[in-house]
Amino acid sequence: DKKEAAKRLKLGLSSLYRKIEELKIEL
């Protein structure tokens, strides 16, 4: 299902952004 894939992609991106933000804070 395309909608499900898009939803998973969004979740992956948001979690990735969160990790990047955490790394920025550590730096």
CHARMM-style PDB file with segment names, atoms N, HN, CA, C and O in Angstrom:
ATOM      1  N   ASP     1       0.847  -1.202   0.000  1.00  0.00      PROA
ATOM      2  CA  ASP     1       0.000   0.000   0.000  1.00  0.00      PROA
ATOM      3  C   ASP     1       0.881   1.250   0.000  1.00  0.00      PROA
ATOM      4  O   ASP     1       1.782   1.381   0.828  1.00  0.00      PROA
ATOM      5  N   LYS     2       0.622   2.144  -0.910  1.00  0.00      PROA
ATOM      6  HN  LYS     2      -0.111   2.038  -1.583  1.00  0.00      PROA
ATOM      7  CA  LYS     2       1.452   3.354  -1.033  1.00  0.00      PROA
ATOM      8  C   LYS     2       1.308   4.263   0.180  1.00  0.00      PROA
ATOM      9  O   LYS     2       2.288   4.844   0.646  1.00  0.00      PROA
ATOM     10  N   LYS     3       0.085   4.386   0.689  1.00  0.00      PROA
ATOM     11  HN  LYS     3      -0.711   3.914   0.310  1.00  0.00      PROA
ATOM     12  CA  LYS     3      -0.135   5.250   1.860  1.00  0.00      PROA
ATOM     13  C   LYS     3       0.672   4.743   3.051  1.00  0.00      PROA
ATOM     14  O   LYS     3       1.281   5.528   3.777  1.00  0.00      PROA
ATOM     15  N   GLU     4       0.671   3.441   3.244  1.00  0.00      PROA
ATOM     16  HN  GLU     4       0.175   2.803   2.655  1.00  0.00      PROA
ATOM     17  CA  GLU     4       1.407   2.854   4.369  1.00  0.00      PROA
ATOM     18  C   GLU     4       2.899   3.091   4.212  1.00  0.00      PROA
ATOM     19  O   GLU     4       3.589   3.399   5.184  1.00  0.00      PROA
ATOM     20  N   ALA     5       3.397   2.948   2.992  1.00  0.00      PROA
ATOM     21  HN  ALA     5       2.836   2.698   2.202  1.00  0.00      PROA
ATOM     22  CA  ALA     5       4.821   3.171   2.734  1.00  0.00      PROA
ATOM     23  C   ALA     5       5.184   4.626   2.995  1.00  0.00      PROA
ATOM     24  O   ALA     5       6.232   4.917   3.572  1.00  0.00      PROA
ATOM     25  N   ALA     6       4.321   5.535   2.572  1.00  0.00      PROA
ATOM     26  HN  ALA     6       3.469   5.300   2.104  1.00  0.00      PROA
ATOM     27  CA  ALA     6       4.580   6.962   2.784  1.00  0.00      PROA
ATOM     28  C   ALA     6       4.584   7.284   4.276  1.00  0.00      PROA
ATOM     29  O   ALA     6       5.395   8.081   4.747  1.00  0.00      PROA
ATOM     30  N   LYS     7       3.674   6.657   5.006  1.00  0.00      PROA
ATOM     31  HN  LYS     7       3.015   6.010   4.623  1.00  0.00      PROA
ATOM     32  CA  LYS     7       3.596   6.896   6.448  1.00  0.00      PROA
ATOM     33  C   LYS     7       4.880   6.428   7.125  1.00  0.00      PROA
ATOM     34  O   LYS     7       5.427   7.111   7.991  1.00  0.00      PROA
ATOM     35  N   ARG     8       5.356   5.233   6.708  1.00  0.00      PROA
ATOM     36  HN  ARG     8       4.911   4.679   6.005  1.00  0.00      PROA
ATOM     37  CA  ARG     8       6.582   4.693   7.294  1.00  0.00      PROA
ATOM     38  C   ARG     8       7.771   5.579   6.958  1.00  0.00      PROA
ATOM     39  O   ARG     8       8.659   5.788   7.783  1.00  0.00      PROA
ATOM     40  N   LEU     9       7.775   6.096   5.732  1.00  0.00      PROA
ATOM     41  HN  LEU     9       7.053   5.926   5.061  1.00  0.00      PROA
ATOM     42  CA  LEU     9       8.869   6.968   5.301  1.00  0.00      PROA
ATOM     43  C   LEU     9       8.882   8.237   6.149  1.00  0.00      PROA
ATOM     44  O   LEU     9       9.941   8.700   6.573  1.00  0.00      PROA
ATOM     45  N   LYS    10       7.708   8.790   6.390  1.00  0.00      PROA
ATOM     46  HN  LYS    10       6.848   8.414   6.046  1.00  0.00      PROA
ATOM     47  CA  LYS    10       7.612  10.003   7.220  1.00  0.00      PROA
ATOM     48  C   LYS    10       8.126   9.734   8.625  1.00  0.00      PROA
ATOM     49  O   LYS    10       8.859  10.544   9.191  1.00  0.00      PROA
ATOM     50  N   LEU    11       7.735   8.580   9.193  1.00  0.00      PROA
ATOM     51  HN  LEU    11       7.139   7.922   8.733  1.00  0.00      PROA
ATOM     52  CA  LEU    11       8.180   8.243  10.542  1.00  0.00      PROA
ATOM     53  C   LEU    11       9.694   8.091  10.575  1.00  0.00      PROA
ATOM     54  O   LEU    11      10.348   8.541  11.516  1.00  0.00      PROA
ATOM     55  N   GLY    12      10.253   7.454   9.542  1.00  0.00      PROA
ATOM     56  HN  GLY    12       9.722   7.088   8.777  1.00  0.00      PROA
ATOM     57  CA  GLY    12      11.698   7.267   9.473  1.00  0.00      PROA
ATOM     58  C   GLY    12      12.412   8.600   9.397  1.00  0.00      PROA
ATOM     59  O   GLY    12      13.429   8.809  10.057  1.00  0.00      PROA
ATOM     60  N   LEU    13      11.871   9.508   8.583  1.00  0.00      PROA
ATOM     61  HN  LEU    13      11.044   9.338   8.047  1.00  0.00      PROA
ATOM     62  CA  LEU    13      12.500  10.824   8.429  1.00  0.00      PROA
ATOM     63  C   LEU    13      12.435  11.612   9.727  1.00  0.00      PROA
ATOM     64  O   LEU    13      13.417  12.243  10.119  1.00  0.00      PROA
ATOM     65  N   SER    14      11.291  11.581  10.398  1.00  0.00      PROA
ATOM     66  HN  SER    14      10.493  11.068  10.080  1.00  0.00      PROA
ATOM     67  CA  SER    14      11.144  12.351  11.637  1.00  0.00      PROA
ATOM     68  C   SER    14      12.092  11.824  12.712  1.00  0.00      PROA
ATOM     69  O   SER    14      12.680  12.607  13.458  1.00  0.00      PROA
ATOM     70  N   SER    15      12.242  10.496  12.796  1.00  0.00      PROA
ATOM     71  HN  SER    15      11.764   9.860  12.190  1.00  0.00      PROA
ATOM     72  CA  SER    15      13.153   9.935  13.794  1.00  0.00      PROA
ATOM     73  C   SER    15      14.594  10.268  13.427  1.00  0.00      PROA
ATOM     74  O   SER    15      15.430  10.492  14.303  1.00  0.00      PROA
ATOM     75  N   LEU    16      14.879  10.299  12.121  1.00  0.00      PROA
ATOM     76  HN  LEU    16      14.200  10.116  11.410  1.00  0.00      PROA
ATOM     77  CA  LEU    16      16.225  10.644  11.663  1.00  0.00      PROA
ATOM     78  C   LEU    16      16.540  12.088  12.030  1.00  0.00      PROA
ATOM     79  O   LEU    16      17.632  12.384  12.517  1.00  0.00      PROA
ATOM     80  N   TYR    17      15.589  12.983  11.799  1.00  0.00      PROA
ATOM     81  HN  TYR    17      14.702  12.742  11.404  1.00  0.00      PROA
ATOM     82  CA  TYR    17      15.789  14.393  12.140  1.00  0.00      PROA
ATOM     83  C   TYR    17      16.024  14.550  13.641  1.00  0.00      PROA
ATOM     84  O   TYR    17      16.844  15.363  14.067  1.00  0.00      PROA
ATOM     85  N   ARG    18      15.303  13.769  14.433  1.00  0.00      PROA
ATOM     86  HN  ARG    18      14.637  13.108  14.087  1.00  0.00      PROA
ATOM     87  CA  ARG    18      15.450  13.846  15.884  1.00  0.00      PROA
ATOM     88  C   ARG    18      16.870  13.454  16.285  1.00  0.00      PROA
ATOM     89  O   ARG    18      17.481  14.093  17.141  1.00  0.00      PROA
ATOM     90  N   LYS    19      17.392  12.389  15.653  1.00  0.00      PROA
ATOM     91  HN  LYS    19      16.896  11.870  14.958  1.00  0.00      PROA
ATOM     92  CA  LYS    19      18.754  11.946  15.960  1.00  0.00      PROA
ATOM     93  C   LYS    19      19.758  13.014  15.571  1.00  0.00      PROA
ATOM     94  O   LYS    19      20.721  13.259  16.298  1.00  0.00      PROA
ATOM     95  N   ILE    20      19.540  13.651  14.427  1.00  0.00      PROA
ATOM     96  HN  ILE    20      18.757  13.452  13.837  1.00  0.00      PROA
ATOM     97  CA  ILE    20      20.441  14.711  13.968  1.00  0.00      PROA
ATOM     98  C   ILE    20      20.426  15.875  14.952  1.00  0.00      PROA
ATOM     99  O   ILE    20      21.475  16.431  15.277  1.00  0.00      PROA
ATOM    100  N   GLU    21      19.248  16.239  15.421  1.00  0.00      PROA
ATOM    101  HN  GLU    21      18.396  15.787  15.158  1.00  0.00      PROA
ATOM    102  CA  GLU    21      19.142  17.335  16.387  1.00  0.00      PROA
ATOM    103  C   GLU    21      19.897  16.985  17.670  1.00  0.00      PROA
ATOM    104  O   GLU    21      20.568  17.838  18.250  1.00  0.00      PROA
ATOM    105  N   GLU    22      19.788  15.725  18.112  1.00  0.00      PROA
ATOM    106  HN  GLU    22      19.242  15.032  17.641  1.00  0.00      PROA
ATOM    107  CA  GLU    22      20.494  15.305  19.323  1.00  0.00      PROA
ATOM    108  C   GLU    22      21.992  15.395  19.114  1.00  0.00      PROA
ATOM    109  O   GLU    22      22.725  15.802  20.015  1.00  0.00      PROA
ATOM    110  N   LEU    23      22.455  15.016  17.921  1.00  0.00      PROA
ATOM    111  HN  LEU    23      21.859  14.686  17.189  1.00  0.00      PROA
ATOM    112  CA  LEU    23      23.881  15.096  17.617  1.00  0.00      PROA
ATOM    113  C   LEU    23      24.343  16.543  17.608  1.00  0.00      PROA
ATOM    114  O   LEU    23      25.430  16.847  18.099  1.00  0.00      PROA
ATOM    115  N   LYS    24      23.540  17.434  17.061  1.00  0.00      PROA
ATOM    116  HN  LYS    24      22.657  17.187  16.662  1.00  0.00      PROA
ATOM    117  CA  LYS    24      23.886  18.863  17.031  1.00  0.00      PROA
ATOM    118  C   LYS    24      24.060  19.391  18.443  1.00  0.00      PROA
ATOM    119  O   LYS    24      24.984  20.158  18.711  1.00  0.00      PROA
ATOM    120  N   ILE    25      23.174  18.982  19.352  1.00  0.00      PROA
ATOM    121  HN  ILE    25      22.423  18.358  19.133  1.00  0.00      PROA
ATOM    122  CA  ILE    25      23.240  19.442  20.740  1.00  0.00      PROA
ATOM    123  C   ILE    25      24.536  18.940  21.382  1.00  0.00      PROA
ATOM    124  O   ILE    25      25.186  19.665  22.135  1.00  0.00      PROA
ATOM    125  N   GLU    26      24.907  17.687  21.075  1.00  0.00      PROA
ATOM    126  HN  GLU    26      24.380  17.098  20.464  1.00  0.00      PROA
ATOM    127  CA  GLU    26      26.132  17.128  21.643  1.00  0.00      PROA
ATOM    128  C   GLU    26      27.355  17.874  21.125  1.00  0.00      PROA
ATOM    129  O   GLU    26      28.329  18.070  21.852  1.00  0.00      PROA
ATOM    130  N   LEU    27      27.294  18.290  19.853  1.00  0.00      PROA
ATOM    131  HN  LEU    27      26.503  18.131  19.262  1.00  0.00      PROA
ATOM    132  CA  LEU    27      28.413  19.037  19.275  1.00  0.00      PROA
ATOM    133  C   LEU    27      28.411  20.448  19.851  1.00  0.00      PROA
ATOM    134  OT1 LEU    27      29.271  21.258  19.503  1.00  0.00      PROA
TER     135      LEU     27
END
